[in-house]
Amino acid sequence: MHIVLLSGGSGNRLWPLSNETRSKQFLKILSDLAGQRESMVQRVWGQLGKMNLQQSAVVATGRSQVELLQNQLGHELEIIVEPERRDTFPAIALSAGYLYSVKGVSLNDVVIVLPVDPFVEGHFFEKVKELETLMLETEADLGLMGVSPDHPSSKFGYIVPHSASNLDNGVEFFKVSHFVEKPEEQHALRLMEQSALWNCGVFAFRLGYLINYLLEQSLPIQYDELLLQYKRMEKTSFDYAVVEKAKNIVVMPYKGVWKDLGTWNVLTEEINNPLIGRGTLTEDSSNTHVINELDIPITVIGAPNLIVAASPDGILVSEKNASMRIKEVIQFGDQRPMHEERRWGRYRVLDYIKYPNGHEVLTKRICILEGQNLSYQYHMLRSEVWTVVSGQGEMILNDDIRKIKEGDVIVIPIEAKHSLRAITEIEIIEVQTGSELIEDDIVRLAIKWEEIINIVSV
């Protein structure tokens, strides 16, 4: 069995903590068994590990999430990088091409596609293993996982079954009759009476099924060629492109906890501590959650049923049920993210100003984790001044290697080549000045420290 985890999304529904680069699955506001904060993707990855499924998994994502995934799941993670966002069908097709032409997976092997961020019990992944058995023991084109609904909901699609069967081991499954996309509540209630299941975005197929589908669509099956022709693929979901056209589909029911933690009112149901970050929450503020990523305290007095979320990107104060209206209220545009996690650590924008003459100044607080390093790089449009506020590191500036420590100040002119490796966790204040301060103003010469040292030593 081979597992493909789909990691996408822009995270607008959980603004201001989520943004274009830090989608909901990366927010560290859940708690693990030891009481430590973890993200949705870390939770799912840990559950896969307990079922010995991590070694079978790859993650398909866009460029903007690669470093976040490495930061939270480790640098050994196997990642398939989409050239651009084009919905779930192109992402799954690209993953199939990778498994087939790069990893040499057999056409008879079962591939199971999962979203990277469901909130489920460990039992869910036992059903994933049973889904592989279902595909191997039936002639089905596709196998799905369906959640037994506990209430009529208009937020999810429904899978309507028409006949029940059992595998030799007694596991129940159904032939699929048809699908209903996000019905009105009364219709959803009637569907529940027909034993319909929520579609939770889990797909299983033999690799050969999708490879043949790509050939029928005159699409390449080699990974490198799929990358080159990615724009040719229709920007559509796997449900519309493949599932709804398949003739022989089976579904396995999952009876247990399953939630899409994509809105504040649902997410806060699974947050153990009502106050995260600096602040005060009075006892008469029942069912109110405060999540504060800022250094200034937030105090809530006598205000029940609220979500108060604060980050460098903004501050949200909302009645919980009304928080779903966030997309109606805020115009999400090209505002740069003010907080990001990278493969080497994280940064936060502290201040930004643009003067009347067009000159810009941007101040960041940057944390580089012990043993990690920035790429060897230079900038065409800005100079930088670094002030080390804690920790020790090893810096390269124009091929000159030096040790740096707390209190040091380093000036990095425009086009100066530079890198930094953290000997201990190191924090610096970076002040950028220039005509256009954008993240894309970076020319990377090398990523790994060993490669950087080799370049400098030549």
GUNU-232248 format. One record per residue (C-alpha): residue number from 1; residue in one letter; y, z, x. Coordinates in steps of 0.001 Angstrom, whole numbers, plus 500000, padded with zeros to 6 digits. Layout:
N
num NUM; residu A; py Y; pz Z; px X
...
//
This chain:
458
num 1; residu M; py 500000; pz 500000; px 500000
num 2; residu H; py 503512; pz 499181; px 501166
num 3; residu I; py 506558; pz 500884; px 499675
num 4; residu V; py 510021; pz 499321; px 499454
num 5; residu L; py 512838; pz 501763; px 498720
num 6; residu L; py 515961; pz 500154; px 497276
num 7; residu S; py 519202; pz 501794; px 498393
num 8; residu G; py 522368; pz 500346; px 496887
num 9; residu G; py 525229; pz 501216; px 494603
num 10; residu S; py 528917; pz 501903; px 495123
num 11; residu G; py 528934; pz 505392; px 493645
num 12; residu N; py 532010; pz 505110; px 491456
num 13; residu R; py 530583; pz 507368; px 488730
num 14; residu L; py 530553; pz 510338; px 491118
num 15; residu W; py 534049; pz 509820; px 492498
num 16; residu P; py 535689; pz 511365; px 494495
num 17; residu L; py 532641; pz 512521; px 496491
num 18; residu S; py 531068; pz 509067; px 496414
num 19; residu N; py 532780; pz 505854; px 497465
num 20; residu E; py 532017; pz 502300; px 498581
num 21; residu T; py 530036; pz 503484; px 501609
num 22; residu R; py 528764; pz 506915; px 500505
num 23; residu S; py 526839; pz 506275; px 497297
num 24; residu K; py 525436; pz 509053; px 495111
num 25; residu Q; py 522112; pz 509223; px 496956
num 26; residu F; py 523838; pz 510490; px 500116
num 27; residu L; py 525712; pz 513454; px 498621
num 28; residu K; py 524326; pz 516696; px 500083
num 29; residu I; py 524713; pz 518879; px 497006
num 30; residu L; py 521093; pz 519531; px 495994
num 31; residu S; py 519071; pz 522414; px 497460
num 32; residu D; py 515675; pz 522250; px 499153
num 33; residu L; py 513024; pz 525001; px 498941
num 34; residu A; py 514681; pz 526879; px 501805
num 35; residu G; py 518049; pz 526807; px 500050
num 36; residu Q; py 519515; pz 524249; px 502467
num 37; residu R; py 521714; pz 521489; px 501100
num 38; residu E; py 520139; pz 518044; px 500929
num 39; residu S; py 520893; pz 514658; px 499424
num 40; residu M; py 518906; pz 512722; px 496826
num 41; residu V; py 517594; pz 510311; px 499468
num 42; residu Q; py 516535; pz 513197; px 501720
num 43; residu R; py 514737; pz 514797; px 498778
num 44; residu V; py 512800; pz 511605; px 497950
num 45; residu W; py 512011; pz 510960; px 501622
num 46; residu G; py 510641; pz 514493; px 501938
num 47; residu Q; py 508491; pz 514001; px 498834
num 48; residu L; py 507099; pz 510777; px 500317
num 49; residu G; py 506292; pz 512692; px 503493
num 50; residu K; py 504296; pz 515326; px 501594
num 51; residu M; py 502183; pz 512504; px 500123
num 52; residu N; py 501760; pz 510827; px 503567
num 53; residu L; py 503650; pz 507766; px 502343
num 54; residu Q; py 506579; pz 507648; px 504788
num 55; residu Q; py 504665; pz 505511; px 507284
num 56; residu S; py 504132; pz 502921; px 504534
num 57; residu A; py 507813; pz 502735; px 503545
num 58; residu V; py 510733; pz 500467; px 504417
num 59; residu V; py 514250; pz 500721; px 503016
num 60; residu A; py 516230; pz 497712; px 501779
num 61; residu T; py 519979; pz 498227; px 501845
num 62; residu G; py 523352; pz 496704; px 502674
num 63; residu R; py 525145; pz 496912; px 506012
num 64; residu S; py 527493; pz 499658; px 504848
num 65; residu Q; py 524616; pz 502116; px 504298
num 66; residu V; py 522575; pz 501562; px 507461
num 67; residu E; py 524223; pz 504270; px 509549
num 68; residu L; py 524201; pz 506739; px 506647
num 69; residu L; py 520452; pz 506228; px 506226
num 70; residu Q; py 519881; pz 506699; px 509949
num 71; residu N; py 522038; pz 509818; px 509928
num 72; residu Q; py 520122; pz 511439; px 507065
num 73; residu L; py 516564; pz 510111; px 507541
num 74; residu G; py 516366; pz 509470; px 511281
num 75; residu H; py 516812; pz 506564; px 513658
num 76; residu E; py 513152; pz 505533; px 513482
num 77; residu L; py 513548; pz 504525; px 509843
num 78; residu E; py 512493; pz 500924; px 509166
num 79; residu I; py 515434; pz 499204; px 507454
num 80; residu I; py 515803; pz 495730; px 505922
num 81; residu V; py 519493; pz 494814; px 505906
num 82; residu E; py 520786; pz 492521; px 503169
num 83; residu P; py 523504; pz 490100; px 504354
num 84; residu E; py 525454; pz 490882; px 501175
num 85; residu R; py 524958; pz 492647; px 497827
num 86; residu R; py 523171; pz 490380; px 495373
num 87; residu D; py 521340; pz 492740; px 492962
num 88; residu T; py 517672; pz 493768; px 493012
num 89; residu F; py 515893; pz 490397; px 492872
num 90; residu P; py 517303; pz 489075; px 496166
num 91; residu A; py 516749; pz 492476; px 497820
num 92; residu I; py 513084; pz 492587; px 496775
num 93; residu A; py 512569; pz 488929; px 497701
num 94; residu L; py 513999; pz 489570; px 501170
num 95; residu S; py 511717; pz 492592; px 501532
num 96; residu A; py 508692; pz 490515; px 500546
num 97; residu G; py 509614; pz 487917; px 503181
num 98; residu Y; py 509918; pz 490693; px 505769
num 99; residu L; py 506516; pz 492176; px 504919
num 100; residu Y; py 504885; pz 488736; px 504926
num 101; residu S; py 506404; pz 487013; px 507963
num 102; residu V; py 507522; pz 489896; px 510218
num 103; residu K; py 504918; pz 492605; px 509565
num 104; residu G; py 502050; pz 490236; px 508753
num 105; residu V; py 501036; pz 492056; px 505576
num 106; residu S; py 498092; pz 490538; px 503700
num 107; residu L; py 498881; pz 488617; px 500505
num 108; residu N; py 496333; pz 490825; px 498730
num 109; residu D; py 498083; pz 494076; px 499658
num 110; residu V; py 499960; pz 495953; px 496955
num 111; residu V; py 503729; pz 496392; px 497273
num 112; residu I; py 505456; pz 499112; px 495252
num 113; residu V; py 509230; pz 499047; px 494832
num 114; residu L; py 511038; pz 502328; px 494105
num 115; residu P; py 514679; pz 503316; px 493727
num 116; residu V; py 515741; pz 505606; px 496544
num 117; residu D; py 517305; pz 508285; px 494358
num 118; residu P; py 515251; pz 509405; px 491316
num 119; residu F; py 515114; pz 513150; px 490649
num 120; residu V; py 511387; pz 513665; px 490093
num 121; residu E; py 508562; pz 516127; px 490701
num 122; residu G; py 505988; pz 515609; px 493452
num 123; residu H; py 503557; pz 514536; px 490715
num 124; residu F; py 505566; pz 511324; px 490406
num 125; residu F; py 504356; pz 510137; px 493809
num 126; residu E; py 500762; pz 510914; px 492920
num 127; residu K; py 501270; pz 508428; px 490072
num 128; residu V; py 502645; pz 505943; px 492618
num 129; residu K; py 499297; pz 506104; px 494424
num 130; residu E; py 497496; pz 505617; px 491111
num 131; residu L; py 499697; pz 502593; px 490474
num 132; residu E; py 498225; pz 500976; px 493594
num 133; residu T; py 494723; pz 501623; px 492211
num 134; residu L; py 495772; pz 500102; px 488890
num 135; residu M; py 496873; pz 496887; px 490608
num 136; residu L; py 493695; pz 496648; px 492665
num 137; residu E; py 491387; pz 497200; px 489691
num 138; residu T; py 493084; pz 494890; px 487179
num 139; residu E; py 494161; pz 491251; px 487166
num 140; residu A; py 497726; pz 492179; px 486233
num 141; residu D; py 500620; pz 490229; px 487715
num 142; residu L; py 502853; pz 493274; px 487700
num 143; residu G; py 502423; pz 497019; px 487312
num 144; residu L; py 505220; pz 499306; px 486137
num 145; residu M; py 505797; pz 503020; px 485917
num 146; residu G; py 507180; pz 504241; px 482594
num 147; residu V; py 508618; pz 507665; px 481867
num 148; residu S; py 507577; pz 509368; px 478635
num 149; residu P; py 510979; pz 510022; px 476982
num 150; residu D; py 511866; pz 513487; px 475731
num 151; residu H; py 514835; pz 512290; px 473657
num 152; residu P; py 516176; pz 508982; px 472277
num 153; residu S; py 518585; pz 507589; px 474869
num 154; residu S; py 520742; pz 504471; px 474906
num 155; residu K; py 521220; pz 504694; px 478696
num 156; residu F; py 517803; pz 503297; px 479659
num 157; residu G; py 515682; pz 500247; px 479035
num 158; residu Y; py 512365; pz 500709; px 477183
num 159; residu I; py 508882; pz 499367; px 477877
num 160; residu V; py 506965; pz 498796; px 474640
num 161; residu P; py 503139; pz 498931; px 475002
num 162; residu H; py 500607; pz 497281; px 472685
num 163; residu S; py 497143; pz 498455; px 473833
num 164; residu A; py 495770; pz 501344; px 475874
num 165; residu S; py 493009; pz 501272; px 478500
num 166; residu N; py 491590; pz 503529; px 481186
num 167; residu L; py 490609; pz 502990; px 484792
num 168; residu D; py 487180; pz 504085; px 485978
num 169; residu N; py 488706; pz 507372; px 487159
num 170; residu G; py 490078; pz 508023; px 483672
num 171; residu V; py 493725; pz 507204; px 484433
num 172; residu E; py 495434; pz 505816; px 481331
num 173; residu F; py 497496; pz 502630; px 481342
num 174; residu F; py 498848; pz 500161; px 478790
num 175; residu K; py 499301; pz 496438; px 478437
num 176; residu V; py 502993; pz 495673; px 477993
num 177; residu S; py 504154; pz 494038; px 474773
num 178; residu H; py 507877; pz 493556; px 475460
num 179; residu F; py 511056; pz 495175; px 476725
num 180; residu V; py 514148; pz 496489; px 474961
num 181; residu E; py 517338; pz 496889; px 476965
num 182; residu K; py 519455; pz 500006; px 476244
num 183; residu P; py 519035; pz 500213; px 472452
num 184; residu E; py 521216; pz 502175; px 470066
num 185; residu E; py 520025; pz 505747; px 469517
num 186; residu Q; py 518368; pz 505095; px 466138
num 187; residu H; py 516506; pz 502104; px 467564
num 188; residu A; py 515496; pz 504248; px 470538
num 189; residu L; py 514036; pz 506829; px 468156
num 190; residu R; py 511888; pz 504137; px 466498
num 191; residu L; py 510760; pz 502941; px 469933
num 192; residu M; py 509649; pz 506470; px 470815
num 193; residu E; py 507509; pz 506449; px 467654
num 194; residu Q; py 505814; pz 503343; px 469115
num 195; residu S; py 505054; pz 505263; px 472347
num 196; residu A; py 507661; pz 503245; px 474259
num 197; residu L; py 508496; pz 504414; px 477782
num 198; residu W; py 511716; pz 504507; px 479779
num 199; residu N; py 511854; pz 501835; px 482451
num 200; residu C; py 512451; pz 503805; px 485667
num 201; residu G; py 512758; pz 500811; px 488022
num 202; residu V; py 509308; pz 501048; px 489653
num 203; residu F; py 507541; pz 497721; px 490226
num 204; residu A; py 504129; pz 497000; px 491734
num 205; residu F; py 502651; pz 493602; px 492660
num 206; residu R; py 500349; pz 491970; px 495137
num 207; residu L; py 502471; pz 490492; px 497907
num 208; residu G; py 501001; pz 487053; px 497222
num 209; residu Y; py 502363; pz 487114; px 493656
num 210; residu L; py 505969; pz 487312; px 494794
num 211; residu I; py 505474; pz 484960; px 497739
num 212; residu N; py 504114; pz 482333; px 495333
num 213; residu Y; py 507051; pz 482981; px 492992
num 214; residu L; py 509490; pz 482278; px 495831
num 215; residu L; py 507680; pz 479031; px 496638
num 216; residu E; py 507850; pz 477988; px 492971
num 217; residu Q; py 511602; pz 478598; px 493060
num 218; residu S; py 511906; pz 476450; px 496221
num 219; residu L; py 513008; pz 479499; px 498191
num 220; residu P; py 511877; pz 480192; px 501763
num 221; residu I; py 509233; pz 482821; px 502464
num 222; residu Q; py 510077; pz 483387; px 506131
num 223; residu Y; py 512342; pz 486390; px 506638
num 224; residu D; py 514748; pz 484698; px 509069
num 225; residu E; py 515187; pz 481737; px 506738
num 226; residu L; py 515684; pz 484019; px 503728
num 227; residu L; py 518511; pz 485710; px 505610
num 228; residu L; py 520146; pz 482343; px 506280
num 229; residu Q; py 519761; pz 481209; px 502667
num 230; residu Y; py 520483; pz 484559; px 501013
num 231; residu K; py 523515; pz 483207; px 499172
num 232; residu R; py 521274; pz 480619; px 497483
num 233; residu M; py 519406; pz 483275; px 495569
num 234; residu E; py 520637; pz 484032; px 492096
num 235; residu K; py 522578; pz 487270; px 491841
num 236; residu T; py 520344; pz 488910; px 489257
num 237; residu S; py 517996; pz 491825; px 488701
num 238; residu F; py 514272; pz 491762; px 489413
num 239; residu D; py 513722; pz 492614; px 485742
num 240; residu Y; py 515419; pz 489443; px 484529
num 241; residu A; py 514233; pz 487113; px 487288
num 242; residu V; py 510576; pz 488157; px 487506
num 243; residu V; py 509404; pz 490942; px 485193
num 244; residu E; py 510462; pz 489449; px 481861
num 245; residu K; py 508834; pz 486104; px 482790
num 246; residu A; py 505478; pz 487557; px 483825
num 247; residu K; py 502598; pz 487098; px 481377
num 248; residu N; py 500254; pz 489916; px 482361
num 249; residu I; py 502018; pz 493252; px 482871
num 250; residu V; py 500588; pz 496751; px 482765
num 251; residu V; py 502400; pz 500078; px 482704
num 252; residu M; py 501306; pz 503557; px 483745
num 253; residu P; py 502958; pz 506491; px 481940
num 254; residu Y; py 504516; pz 509343; px 483893
num 255; residu K; py 504883; pz 512621; px 482045
num 256; residu G; py 507177; pz 514907; px 483959
num 257; residu V; py 510726; pz 515473; px 485154
num 258; residu W; py 512647; pz 512259; px 485787
num 259; residu K; py 516416; pz 512072; px 485857
num 260; residu D; py 519028; pz 509572; px 486934
num 261; residu L; py 521584; pz 511867; px 488595
num 262; residu G; py 524297; pz 509242; px 488317
num 263; residu T; py 526897; pz 511151; px 486295
num 264; residu W; py 528535; pz 514496; px 486898
num 265; residu N; py 527217; pz 516097; px 483707
num 266; residu V; py 523587; pz 515244; px 484590
num 267; residu L; py 523916; pz 515923; px 488324
num 268; residu T; py 525324; pz 519416; px 487830
num 269; residu E; py 522223; pz 520366; px 485835
num 270; residu E; py 520324; pz 520288; px 489145
num 271; residu I; py 522932; pz 522001; px 491349
num 272; residu N; py 521846; pz 525598; px 491913
num 273; residu N; py 525166; pz 526963; px 493143
num 274; residu P; py 528150; pz 526465; px 490798
num 275; residu L; py 530543; pz 526784; px 493768
num 276; residu I; py 530095; pz 524596; px 496839
num 277; residu G; py 532832; pz 524824; px 499471
num 278; residu R; py 535925; pz 527004; px 499628
num 279; residu G; py 537113; pz 528516; px 496366
num 280; residu T; py 536799; pz 531058; px 493594
num 281; residu L; py 535111; pz 530656; px 490217
num 282; residu T; py 535523; pz 533436; px 487657
num 283; residu E; py 532644; pz 534632; px 485479
num 284; residu D; py 534354; pz 533435; px 482294
num 285; residu S; py 534294; pz 529851; px 483640
num 286; residu S; py 530765; pz 529339; px 482311
num 287; residu N; py 528951; pz 526064; px 483029
num 288; residu T; py 531743; pz 524978; px 485383
num 289; residu H; py 530917; pz 523544; px 488798
num 290; residu V; py 533288; pz 523317; px 491758
num 291; residu I; py 532351; pz 521056; px 494683
num 292; residu N; py 535008; pz 521190; px 497361
num 293; residu E; py 534873; pz 519180; px 500599
num 294; residu L; py 538472; pz 520039; px 501546
num 295; residu D; py 539652; pz 522849; px 503804
num 296; residu I; py 541970; pz 524274; px 501136
num 297; residu P; py 540514; pz 526636; px 498485
num 298; residu I; py 540150; pz 525787; px 494808
num 299; residu T; py 540433; pz 528570; px 492226
num 300; residu V; py 539195; pz 528159; px 488632
num 301; residu I; py 539989; pz 530899; px 486088
num 302; residu G; py 538702; pz 531048; px 482524
num 303; residu A; py 537904; pz 527332; px 482301
num 304; residu P; py 534357; pz 526608; px 481031
num 305; residu N; py 532310; pz 523378; px 481087
num 306; residu L; py 534306; pz 521598; px 483787
num 307; residu I; py 533474; pz 519591; px 486880
num 308; residu V; py 536011; pz 520067; px 489660
num 309; residu A; py 535237; pz 517836; px 492643
num 310; residu A; py 537512; pz 517450; px 495653
num 311; residu S; py 537197; pz 515276; px 498751
num 312; residu P; py 539575; pz 513444; px 501101
num 313; residu D; py 539344; pz 510510; px 498632
num 314; residu G; py 540821; pz 512492; px 495732
num 315; residu I; py 540414; pz 515343; px 493228
num 316; residu L; py 538655; pz 515175; px 489856
num 317; residu V; py 539056; pz 517741; px 487088
num 318; residu S; py 537129; pz 516826; px 483945
num 319; residu E; py 535291; pz 518261; px 480994
num 320; residu K; py 531678; pz 517505; px 481901
num 321; residu N; py 530816; pz 515229; px 478985
num 322; residu A; py 534072; pz 513306; px 479483
num 323; residu S; py 533371; pz 512688; px 483178
num 324; residu M; py 531460; pz 509494; px 482263
num 325; residu R; py 534842; pz 507922; px 481412
num 326; residu I; py 535875; pz 507885; px 485037
num 327; residu K; py 535588; pz 504097; px 485350
num 328; residu E; py 537952; pz 503707; px 482396
num 329; residu V; py 540590; pz 505889; px 484020
num 330; residu I; py 540513; pz 504940; px 487709
num 331; residu Q; py 541006; pz 501455; px 489107
num 332; residu F; py 538647; pz 501205; px 492057
num 333; residu G; py 540072; pz 498759; px 494542
num 334; residu D; py 540274; pz 498305; px 498282
num 335; residu Q; py 541221; pz 501895; px 499175
num 336; residu R; py 539559; pz 502749; px 502461
num 337; residu P; py 536997; pz 505592; px 502433
num 338; residu M; py 538523; pz 508810; px 503786
num 339; residu H; py 535195; pz 510364; px 504754
num 340; residu E; py 532100; pz 508682; px 506201
num 341; residu E; py 528783; pz 509624; px 507775
num 342; residu R; py 527595; pz 507410; px 510620
num 343; residu R; py 524442; pz 507217; px 512741
num 344; residu W; py 526223; pz 509340; px 515400
num 345; residu G; py 527880; pz 511911; px 513120
num 346; residu R; py 530812; pz 511839; px 510716
num 347; residu Y; py 534566; pz 511509; px 510420
num 348; residu R; py 537322; pz 512502; px 508017
num 349; residu V; py 540761; pz 510916; px 507693
num 350; residu L; py 543373; pz 513666; px 507942
num 351; residu D; py 546574; pz 511640; px 507585
num 352; residu Y; py 547819; pz 508071; px 507263
num 353; residu I; py 551351; pz 506685; px 507245
num 354; residu K; py 552845; pz 503201; px 507331
num 355; residu Y; py 556437; pz 502979; px 508522
num 356; residu P; py 559034; pz 500477; px 507185
num 357; residu N; py 558696; pz 498363; px 510347
num 358; residu G; py 554965; pz 497915; px 509637
num 359; residu H; py 553817; pz 500347; px 512334
num 360; residu E; py 550815; pz 502436; px 511196
num 361; residu V; py 549497; pz 505840; px 512305
num 362; residu L; py 546078; pz 507181; px 511264
num 363; residu T; py 544653; pz 510577; px 512208
num 364; residu K; py 540921; pz 511357; px 512074
num 365; residu R; py 538742; pz 514378; px 512778
num 366; residu I; py 535539; pz 513056; px 514345
num 367; residu C; py 532290; pz 514958; px 514918
num 368; residu I; py 529635; pz 513464; px 517214
num 369; residu L; py 526243; pz 515171; px 517001
num 370; residu E; py 524542; pz 516494; px 520110
num 371; residu G; py 522822; pz 513699; px 522016
num 372; residu Q; py 524428; pz 510929; px 519955
num 373; residu N; py 527019; pz 508426; px 521145
num 374; residu L; py 529664; pz 506020; px 519948
num 375; residu S; py 529101; pz 502345; px 520705
num 376; residu Y; py 530720; pz 500769; px 523783
num 377; residu Q; py 533692; pz 499098; px 522130
num 378; residu Y; py 537306; pz 498003; px 522240
num 379; residu H; py 540056; pz 497331; px 519700
num 380; residu M; py 542464; pz 494403; px 519466
num 381; residu L; py 545103; pz 495898; px 517149
num 382; residu R; py 545326; pz 499599; px 517994
num 383; residu S; py 545539; pz 502186; px 520719
num 384; residu E; py 544032; pz 505681; px 520381
num 385; residu V; py 544670; pz 509182; px 521664
num 386; residu W; py 541751; pz 511624; px 521643
num 387; residu T; py 542154; pz 515398; px 521790
num 388; residu V; py 538913; pz 517306; px 522298
num 389; residu V; py 538932; pz 520395; px 520055
num 390; residu S; py 535384; pz 521643; px 520701
num 391; residu G; py 532248; pz 520798; px 522658
num 392; residu Q; py 531493; pz 518766; px 525759
num 393; residu G; py 530804; pz 515097; px 526283
num 394; residu E; py 530478; pz 512232; px 528698
num 395; residu M; py 533041; pz 509461; px 528297
num 396; residu I; py 533327; pz 505921; px 529590
num 397; residu L; py 536797; pz 504344; px 529781
num 398; residu N; py 537023; pz 500859; px 531299
num 399; residu D; py 533728; pz 501363; px 533147
num 400; residu D; py 534827; pz 504744; px 534567
num 401; residu I; py 532470; pz 507617; px 533665
num 402; residu R; py 533871; pz 511151; px 533319
num 403; residu K; py 533003; pz 514497; px 531718
num 404; residu I; py 535306; pz 515742; px 528945
num 405; residu K; py 535617; pz 519166; px 527331
num 406; residu E; py 537658; pz 521234; px 524896
num 407; residu G; py 541400; pz 520807; px 525528
num 408; residu D; py 541189; pz 517392; px 527220
num 409; residu V; py 543468; pz 514580; px 526027
num 410; residu I; py 542492; pz 510945; px 526603
num 411; residu V; py 544702; pz 507891; px 526063
num 412; residu I; py 542829; pz 504675; px 525136
num 413; residu P; py 545086; pz 501578; px 525293
num 414; residu I; py 544571; pz 498423; px 523230
num 415; residu E; py 541557; pz 496406; px 524489
num 416; residu A; py 540337; pz 499279; px 526682
num 417; residu K; py 536539; pz 499501; px 526650
num 418; residu H; py 535307; pz 502978; px 525788
num 419; residu S; py 532404; pz 505106; px 524583
num 420; residu L; py 531512; pz 508783; px 524236
num 421; residu R; py 528211; pz 510655; px 524306
num 422; residu A; py 528011; pz 514236; px 523036
num 423; residu I; py 526384; pz 516635; px 525521
num 424; residu T; py 526868; pz 519346; px 522916
num 425; residu E; py 528169; pz 518665; px 519416
num 426; residu I; py 531722; pz 517563; px 520052
num 427; residu E; py 534770; pz 517320; px 517785
num 428; residu I; py 537845; pz 515274; px 518580
num 429; residu I; py 541118; pz 514536; px 516838
num 430; residu E; py 541776; pz 510806; px 517065
num 431; residu V; py 545271; pz 509400; px 516485
num 432; residu Q; py 545321; pz 505625; px 516006
num 433; residu T; py 548555; pz 503637; px 516271
num 434; residu G; py 548983; pz 499913; px 515750
num 435; residu S; py 550018; pz 497058; px 513518
num 436; residu E; py 546902; pz 497075; px 511302
num 437; residu L; py 544510; pz 500024; px 511245
num 438; residu I; py 541255; pz 498767; px 509765
num 439; residu E; py 537623; pz 499686; px 510473
num 440; residu D; py 536819; pz 496034; px 511198
num 441; residu D; py 539084; pz 496094; px 514289
num 442; residu I; py 536206; pz 496810; px 516618
num 443; residu V; py 534323; pz 494703; px 519162
num 444; residu R; py 530990; pz 496334; px 520037
num 445; residu L; py 529541; pz 495561; px 523453
num 446; residu A; py 526473; pz 497821; px 523240
num 447; residu I; py 525032; pz 500508; px 520947
num 448; residu K; py 522470; pz 502599; px 522838
num 449; residu W; py 523655; pz 504814; px 525691
num 450; residu E; py 521043; pz 503423; px 528097
num 451; residu E; py 522342; pz 499889; px 527459
num 452; residu I; py 525926; pz 501059; px 527949
num 453; residu I; py 525105; pz 502695; px 531289
num 454; residu N; py 523380; pz 499488; px 532447
num 455; residu I; py 526486; pz 497435; px 531601
num 456; residu V; py 528809; pz 499864; px 533384
num 457; residu S; py 526561; pz 500031; px 536459
num 458; residu V; py 526498; pz 496264; px 537020
//
